[in-house]
């Protein structure tokens, strides 16, 4: 088999793009671009990549004994080209430094600092086994850059789901309903989210139709906020009195004011309609910034304002049907398990505020249809 034939065929398999940087014996940084970076072992934590055994850069990195891998994010093709062509100014993209002293890319999607554990021969390459000493995900939360058939791109992800310890049972449910969530998002051109109530907190466990720019995966998947009145009434509308009492008490504690009246009104509205409606763009933006983005934090003086304003006493969504509302920002519908218990909430966000009543009604009808299908999917799940 000719090398060209081998290379051409394997080019149909996408790879990530990473820059490996070490500090040479003269104190200067040395780098190489690889498309073979991979995780190897969890315990101990090992990663690896393949290096041309005759490459000068690899020989310098090998002699250094340690390196830092920076996984390039989508939209950083120019950074890749700078390092691939040995642009003399390429290291201006790597002014951040790991604890080992190795430079790392400033806007990497992921960086991993390692010492060389072993080097294994692999034909005309060496397989480099690195022991992980330090790592972090990039602050911008971006998608990675991909290389395929000689070109660069980014993955298209239908939906994202949170990964977190202690959420196993909930994620099993969320994973079961994801195809329906993706279908709704695609049909309506809106973001469809899945919420769960876990340990007195509400967690956004999945989302589809996430807005992305230049490959960014900016999303609130994984965000949490308190299960406190008047937030997330869908989870409490059909719950027992003690659960509702705790919900109201927590809201009162956080807000610093009695929220009983607004909370009971919200619960009654959700029970009557079978869904929750949020209106008011300013309130929703405040909720996003303070609660989801964590700009101010739950303990800030602004948080009591958010708790009161999300479903405030003067919010028309508390007592009015959908047909009488404008400036709708979110719709939420419960998803029940085989025992009738609300275990998830699916919702639509991303409304512009310009939707007419026919569009809003269509969105709500489709969301309720999705929730019914999700309930059937959960009922069909085998026991965990």
PEVENMO-V699681 format. One record per residue. RES is the residue in three letters. PHI is phi in whole degrees, -180 to 180 (999 if undefined). PSI is psi in whole degrees, -180 to 180 (NA if undefined). NEAR is the number of other C-alpha atoms within 10 Angstrom. Layout:
BEGIN
res:phi:psi:near
RES:PHI:PSI:NEAR
RES:PHI:PSI:NEAR
END
This chain:
BEGIN
res:phi:psi:near
UNK:999:130:5
UNK:-75:145:6
UNK:-57:-37:8
UNK:-65:-39:8
UNK:-65:-42:10
UNK:-61:-48:10
UNK:-64:-42:11
UNK:-64:-41:12
UNK:-68:-46:11
UNK:-71:-15:11
UNK:-68:-12:15
UNK:-82:-3:12
UNK:-105:122:10
UNK:-71:146:18
UNK:-131:156:19
UNK:-76:170:21
UNK:-125:125:23
UNK:-134:151:28
UNK:-112:125:23
UNK:-100:125:27
UNK:-128:137:26
UNK:-136:175:30
UNK:-107:121:22
UNK:-72:174:19
UNK:-63:-24:12
UNK:-91:5:6
UNK:88:-1:8
UNK:-93:148:8
UNK:-71:146:17
UNK:-132:144:23
UNK:-142:162:25
UNK:-154:149:22
UNK:-98:132:23
UNK:-130:151:20
UNK:-117:19:17
UNK:-121:12:15
UNK:-65:135:22
UNK:-154:155:14
UNK:-77:148:13
UNK:-122:-47:15
UNK:-149:143:13
UNK:-87:-38:9
UNK:-140:101:6
UNK:-75:165:9
UNK:-76:107:13
UNK:-121:143:19
UNK:-126:172:22
UNK:-157:165:23
UNK:-156:165:20
UNK:-106:136:21
UNK:-127:140:25
UNK:-60:116:17
UNK:-65:-17:17
UNK:-100:0:11
UNK:-72:137:11
UNK:-65:-39:13
UNK:-63:-41:20
UNK:-65:-39:22
UNK:-63:-37:15
UNK:-71:-40:17
UNK:-66:-41:23
UNK:-61:-42:20
UNK:-67:-32:14
UNK:-68:-34:16
UNK:85:-6:16
UNK:-149:161:22
UNK:-159:165:27
UNK:-127:126:31
UNK:-97:128:29
UNK:-115:116:29
UNK:-82:124:28
UNK:-73:144:27
UNK:-92:158:29
UNK:-57:142:24
UNK:92:-1:19
UNK:-112:33:19
UNK:-59:-37:17
UNK:-64:-33:10
UNK:-69:-42:19
UNK:-59:-45:22
UNK:-66:-35:13
UNK:-63:-43:17
UNK:-77:-32:19
UNK:-69:-33:15
UNK:-96:4:11
UNK:61:36:15
UNK:-50:129:11
UNK:-67:-15:9
UNK:-105:16:9
UNK:-64:-30:17
UNK:-76:-1:19
UNK:-69:-17:11
UNK:-85:-2:16
UNK:-132:60:18
UNK:-89:-16:11
UNK:-75:155:13
UNK:-134:134:14
UNK:-76:170:17
UNK:-60:-28:9
UNK:-73:-13:16
UNK:99:-6:15
UNK:-76:132:23
UNK:-65:153:26
UNK:-139:156:27
UNK:-69:138:26
UNK:-63:-39:17
UNK:-118:39:21
UNK:-66:146:27
UNK:-69:-27:23
UNK:-161:141:22
UNK:-134:144:24
UNK:-136:119:21
UNK:-98:131:28
UNK:-140:159:26
UNK:-107:150:18
UNK:-76:118:20
UNK:-87:-40:15
UNK:-163:157:14
UNK:-130:120:15
UNK:-115:134:11
UNK:-67:138:12
UNK:-144:73:13
UNK:68:-127:9
UNK:-85:8:10
UNK:-125:166:15
UNK:-111:138:18
UNK:-92:121:18
UNK:-101:119:21
UNK:-100:119:22
UNK:-112:135:25
UNK:-89:124:21
UNK:-74:127:22
UNK:-108:-30:16
UNK:-160:145:13
UNK:-159:161:15
UNK:-163:150:12
UNK:-86:143:15
UNK:-60:148:19
UNK:-66:-28:11
UNK:-81:-7:13
UNK:60:29:16
UNK:-79:163:25
UNK:-76:157:25
UNK:-80:157:25
UNK:-78:136:23
UNK:-116:149:20
UNK:-119:126:19
UNK:-151:125:15
UNK:52:41:14
UNK:83:3:9
UNK:-126:168:10
UNK:-110:151:18
UNK:-166:-165:19
UNK:-141:153:20
UNK:-69:149:12
UNK:-103:114:10
UNK:-108:122:11
UNK:-66:-37:16
UNK:-158:159:19
UNK:-119:149:21
UNK:-134:140:18
UNK:-68:150:17
UNK:-121:117:13
UNK:-157:143:10
UNK:-65:146:6
UNK:85:-2:10
UNK:-107:13:14
UNK:-51:-54:11
UNK:-60:-41:9
UNK:-67:-41:17
UNK:-67:-31:18
UNK:-62:-41:13
UNK:-68:-45:20
UNK:-62:-40:26
UNK:-65:-34:15
UNK:-67:-33:16
UNK:-96:-3:24
UNK:-59:-41:22
UNK:-58:-39:16
UNK:-69:-39:19
UNK:-62:-43:29
UNK:-64:-40:19
UNK:-63:-45:16
UNK:-61:-46:23
UNK:-61:-43:24
UNK:-67:-41:15
UNK:-67:-41:11
UNK:-98:-8:16
UNK:57:43:16
UNK:-133:163:20
UNK:-81:128:22
UNK:-109:125:29
UNK:-118:158:27
UNK:-125:124:26
UNK:-111:152:27
UNK:-139:148:25
UNK:-101:117:22
UNK:-135:121:15
UNK:51:52:10
UNK:65:20:14
UNK:-132:154:15
UNK:-103:128:22
UNK:-118:131:24
UNK:-82:104:24
UNK:-92:-19:27
UNK:-160:159:26
UNK:-158:147:28
UNK:-131:152:28
UNK:78:30:25
UNK:-68:130:23
UNK:-65:135:14
UNK:-138:144:13
UNK:-132:129:11
UNK:53:37:13
UNK:80:6:19
UNK:-70:143:19
UNK:-111:38:20
UNK:-58:119:14
UNK:-155:160:19
UNK:-98:11:19
UNK:-57:130:23
UNK:97:-13:18
UNK:-70:150:17
UNK:-131:153:20
UNK:-148:161:20
UNK:-65:142:21
UNK:-81:80:23
UNK:-139:137:26
UNK:-60:139:32
UNK:-100:24:29
UNK:-77:145:23
UNK:53:53:25
UNK:-66:-18:28
UNK:-57:-35:25
UNK:-77:-16:26
UNK:-113:-12:26
UNK:-59:-33:25
UNK:-115:16:17
UNK:-84:173:14
UNK:-72:166:9
UNK:-62:-36:11
UNK:-67:-41:9
UNK:-64:-42:15
UNK:-65:-39:21
UNK:-62:-44:14
UNK:-63:-40:15
UNK:-61:-46:24
UNK:-68:-40:24
UNK:-64:-39:17
UNK:-67:-41:19
UNK:-63:-41:25
UNK:-64:-41:21
UNK:-64:-45:14
UNK:-71:-40:21
UNK:-79:-23:23
UNK:75:17:15
UNK:-152:154:12
UNK:-70:121:16
UNK:-109:16:23
UNK:-59:-47:17
UNK:-63:-49:12
UNK:-67:-34:19
UNK:-68:-46:28
UNK:-67:-34:17
UNK:-64:-42:17
UNK:-64:-43:29
UNK:-62:-44:23
UNK:-64:-40:16
UNK:-65:-42:22
UNK:-67:-42:24
UNK:-63:-41:15
UNK:-69:-42:12
UNK:-89:-29:14
UNK:85:7:14
UNK:-156:169:21
UNK:-116:141:25
UNK:-124:135:25
UNK:-117:133:21
UNK:-125:165:21
UNK:95:102:19
UNK:-66:-38:16
UNK:-65:-42:12
UNK:-65:-43:20
UNK:-64:-39:19
UNK:-66:-39:14
UNK:-64:-43:19
UNK:-60:-45:20
UNK:-61:-45:15
UNK:-71:-43:15
UNK:-82:-46:19
UNK:-90:-51:20
UNK:-79:-49:20
UNK:-79:-19:15
UNK:69:29:14
UNK:-64:-38:12
UNK:-111:-28:14
UNK:89:157:15
UNK:-69:-24:18
UNK:-91:4:10
UNK:-79:161:12
UNK:-62:-20:12
UNK:-79:-16:14
UNK:-71:-35:20
UNK:-63:-34:18
UNK:-64:-41:17
UNK:-65:-47:23
UNK:-59:-41:26
UNK:-73:-38:24
UNK:-84:-25:20
UNK:-56:-49:22
UNK:-131:64:27
UNK:-69:166:21
UNK:-59:-30:17
UNK:-93:6:10
UNK:-71:117:16
UNK:-64:-20:18
UNK:-67:-16:22
UNK:-72:-32:22
UNK:-126:-4:17
UNK:-109:145:13
UNK:-71:164:12
UNK:-56:-39:18
UNK:-64:-17:11
UNK:-102:5:10
UNK:-106:153:16
UNK:-133:169:17
UNK:57:41:15
UNK:-70:133:22
UNK:-112:-22:20
UNK:-159:147:20
UNK:-126:133:23
UNK:-130:136:27
UNK:-131:139:27
UNK:-75:151:27
UNK:-122:126:27
UNK:-109:151:19
UNK:-86:-174:18
UNK:-63:-21:13
UNK:-93:3:7
UNK:84:6:11
UNK:-85:137:13
UNK:-73:115:21
UNK:-113:-22:20
UNK:-141:164:28
UNK:-134:127:25
UNK:-106:142:27
UNK:-147:166:28
UNK:-116:132:27
UNK:-134:169:17
UNK:100:14:15
UNK:-66:146:17
UNK:-86:-21:11
UNK:96:-9:13
UNK:-101:5:10
UNK:-68:138:13
UNK:-84:175:12
UNK:-65:-33:14
UNK:-65:-40:10
UNK:-66:-44:12
UNK:-64:-43:18
UNK:-64:-40:14
UNK:-62:-43:12
UNK:-62:-44:18
UNK:-66:-43:21
UNK:-60:-42:12
UNK:-69:-36:15
UNK:-67:-42:26
UNK:-66:-37:21
UNK:-62:-42:15
UNK:-64:-40:22
UNK:-64:-39:24
UNK:-63:-43:15
UNK:-65:-39:15
UNK:-63:-39:26
UNK:-61:-41:23
UNK:-66:-40:16
UNK:-62:-42:16
UNK:-68:-36:19
UNK:-67:-26:15
UNK:-88:-6:12
UNK:-66:136:13
UNK:-69:157:6
UNK:-57:142:5
UNK:-68:NA:5
END
